[in-house]
């Protein structure tokens, strides 16, 4: 006769860099249901718009997350620029695109390392994080910071990257690409990795779409949805195709992120080739009045920044829907029927960022 | 750079479930439910993406203390947004499929984003300094 018990998972757990609690309703070794609780790191950042100047708030938007910090800042800027109908200089849009793709690469490499660690594949974990340093060095060389760059502002960017430096970055990616191909080959073809991840935590394309999944979780279930296709920043002038896998399991999510590293490299090369000369910012006067929903593709998926303004220097409302928040319902569905030992791997497979989700 | 069109359609609370069912039927993905306290009322916006990446929004406006129906029977994953709205704004959402009863976002200050009720006028003869 089977036994039902509830096992608490988190908020502290080796696979969780940040706190989330799950009550796992188990029948023997199988998960029947999982119920999440959050609130451990709720900072009330959205409320701060009522007290901070909308221009200064970029710095707070960037601090929603330490990993996708640049894209948070950029998306906030897009929302305010949308309200004020600002035509940001094209060079600034290209620079935003370059930093967005560097952010994606370092986030995916961080996650690939954590995924390898969760499987007990320590040498692979170290390879991923070793290669991530190359990307962080480029971030530091161009913005002064490895994470939380502070380089985006309303109306443009705060610092330029010279054409020569951009070319150096693009050339440096040649060697990094070779190293990445060697590492990604292990993630895609190694029997240990395949055995651990294939068929685990599967979401069909219908489940992923109906439950509102975002980013690599959605694309790993066969749906070619990538917000970069909407053409924000300079993406409308660059050529790329979303990486899509169809099996919908942890293996597919890993493959999507691994292959997206090469899409990012290609986009940075294209941007370095096409970036126009010119100004990197514009003068912004007055205060915004109106509302705007801005979307971007973060490493973890689609992020939505909603801004409402009333013509004063303080905003009325700033609301962020992060990809992790959207991926909670698909995660709960993917966990049904799992073996207990698979739970950490499946939780990690959505690349959870709880700091983002709670804001 | 392309900017997405901002299509926000105001709807009645009584039409909410019908409109959500229509979105589900045509295969739209629910992206977010957002709430804002504006002018003493709550604006609740339901955002969707269709198969062509179009981003569209439906908005209801309710006064403090009002109840709204949950759309989680239509979009199962809506429960995270509805519990968030309940916990941060104190809006009563009826019929959430996974209802945390105020324990989803555990905050030090209950309902931190709720519209504050106006201060009560002291009754005549009870002004300070008369005791």
Interface residues (C-beta under 8 A of the other chain):
Chain A: X35 X37 X38 X39 X40 X42 X44 X46 X47 X78 X82 X88 X93 X209 X210 X211 X212 X225 X227 X229 X230 X231 X232 X233 X234 X236 X291 X292 X293 X294 X295 X302 X304 X306 X308 X316 X317 X319 X321 X325 X326 X328 X329 X330 X358
Chain B: X1 X2 X3 X4 X6 X8 X24 X27 X29 X30 X31 X32 X34 X35 X36 X37 X38 X45 X47 X49 X53 X55 X57 X75 X76 X77 X79 X80 X81 X98 X100 X103 X104 X105 X106 X107 X112 X113
